[in-house]
Amino acid sequence: MKKAFLCGIKGTGMSNLALILKKMGFEVSGCDVSTFFSTQLKIEDNEIKIYEGFNFSDIKTPVDYFIYSSAYSSCDMVIKASGRFKSYSYPQFLAYLSLSSQTYAVCGTHGKTSISAMTTFALSQGKRKEFPFYSIYGSNIIGEDEVCVQGHDNLLIEGCEYQDHFLLYRTDGVLISNIEMDHPDYFKNIETMIDSYKKLILNVKTNGFVILNIDDKNTSRLIPVVQQKRPDLNIITYGYSLNSTVTVVLGSSSGTFSIPMLYNRTNSFKVPAIDRRLISNYVASAILSTCMLLDRPHPSLYLEEETLILDEAFLTLINRSLEIVQDFPGVSRRLEFVVGSKGIMYFDDYAHHPTEIQTVYNELNARYPEKRILCIFTPHTASRTKKLMEKFVDCLTNFDKVLLTPTFKSARNDEDINDPSLTLYYKLKQRMEDVDYINIEKLFYLEGDEDIVDVAVREIGKNYICLVLGAGNKTYLIDKILEMKG
């Protein structure tokens, strides 16, 4: 039995990788900080040993693979293990896996986790359970206890642009949802980001495919690059533009849309989303799952007999995939409804970029216009908060009440940047005094969990949404607030 040790095993991607390796028959163990993360529950349920801290002596026997989170690349354990075992960073190990499978990557500044999860769901229902693939992404489908491993022939991964990690993978197809300035500790500006995405698509295998969101101005800039430099690649575009391969037409009622493609036949779909960005994620997943199916020699093996219509297979399968993802139960920490109690709705979301925060607000406000929203926000990385300060101010002032915490400590190159969360607080406070922008009613800066819980309990009541927001580890605050509310 092969053995794998994962350093930083509680991380979202790392924890899923641990579960996948366990399901593949590996003996898996790992280590991480002592802080509780929700991911560790499934790890422990699968009898995977987690050691506290980063002590090299905890690796009891030689291991076949030592895999470490990029956040801990410079720790003493990694340095020692790199001289003893086959060692890979998390993205390096995904790249290693991509060499032995047909590999498809979901990339983009926003939406890649959701699209990865939806695509996984679309390929794991009904007869599609026979489709031989497995997927690795930074969350899990709500209500599903196991990671998806239906075979090893195909690999679906969430491709992260940070430090150009996604350039390591050998891909047969790539989906790009959008490109927006992020990770300023690595990318100097938006042009350097776009350059990385150009390299990504130019690295796709011969006769592969590229799926692009045509509505995003930066993503659409990649179309002529493919046409001029990689004419062998199939380009599929999607969006609300009439120029797209797959055009989305919004319906008259919330969450409904249609894809008018099938020779003047139009099917209407209804999904639990209202915001245009979120709806487009469903369409993206339907296109990607269809392309993956059709990339196999005999796709009909994974389809119900009545599904495949040979003269329009691509269009038919997109519609069938959309029928499936209408029942998608959601993904953890992406607009996740946690519980309702005493007239209060509690939501948890990973959003840590201004555009994502704005999308979360738009969606909740559209779904529940009668509700007021209290937001507990933890900024993620000092460099991002500093670079996008004004955009953070713009989106956070939409909420009725904001409880701002110090920036989540991340293993990024932020050592030379002072925590900008107080600056964000004062800018929000200044915005509150501007009558042209008045919306936010109350603002708090709170450093300790007890203070956050005390203020939240005091400030929320019936007809409220309590939203825990950010890439930090604050999900557990919901339980503490519920306990205090009684």
Number of C-alpha atoms within 10 A of each C-alpha: 7 12 17 23 26 26 31 25 28 27 19 18 21 24 22 25 23 26 22 20 16 19 16 13 11 17 19 24 23 27 22 21 15 11 8 12 15 13 18 18 11 16 22 11 10 15 13 18 16 23 17 13 15 19 16 14 8 16 19 9 8 14 19 16 18 24 28 27 20 17 15 17 17 10 13 13 19 23 14 12 19 14 9 12 14 14 22 21 19 23 23 18 18 23 21 15 16 23 13 13 19 21 27 30 29 27 26 22 20 19 20 26 25 26 27 33 27 31 28 26 23 27 29 21 15 12 14 19 18 15 23 18 22 22 25 28 26 22 21 24 21 15 10 10 10 14 20 23 22 17 16 16 15 23 25 27 29 24 28 20 21 16 13 17 16 25 21 17 24 23 27 25 27 24 27 28 26 21 21 19 18 21 20 20 16 16 18 12 13 15 13 13 23 19 11 20 23 17 14 22 26 17 19 22 16 15 13 20 25 25 24 27 26 27 19 15 12 18 21 17 14 19 19 11 15 19 13 9 10 17 13 14 20 16 15 19 23 22 25 17 15 12 12 16 16 23 20 21 16 18 13 8 9 15 18 17 22 18 21 17 18 13 8 7 8 13 14 15 17 19 18 17 19 21 19 16 18 19 20 23 24 22 26 30 28 25 26 31 24 24 21 23 22 15 16 16 8 10 16 17 14 20 19 11 10 6 14 17 13 9 8 12 15 18 19 18 22 23 25 17 24 28 18 18 24 15 14 19 15 20 22 21 23 19 22 18 15 15 13 13 12 12 13 19 19 23 22 24 22 23 25 20 25 20 16 19 22 18 19 22 21 17 20 20 19 15 16 13 11 10 18 20 26 24 24 24 26 23 25 20 26 25 23 21 24 18 16 15 17 14 15 23 19 14 19 22 21 21 20 19 23 24 22 23 20 20 21 18 13 14 13 14 13 15 11 8 11 12 20 19 23 15 13 22 20 14 15 20 17 11 18 18 11 10 8 8 12 13 16 20 13 15 20 15 19 16 13 10 14 13 13 20 23 14 15 23 17 11 13 19 17 12 14 20 23 24 27 28 26 24 20 19 16 18 21 14 17 20 14 17 21 17 11 13 16 8
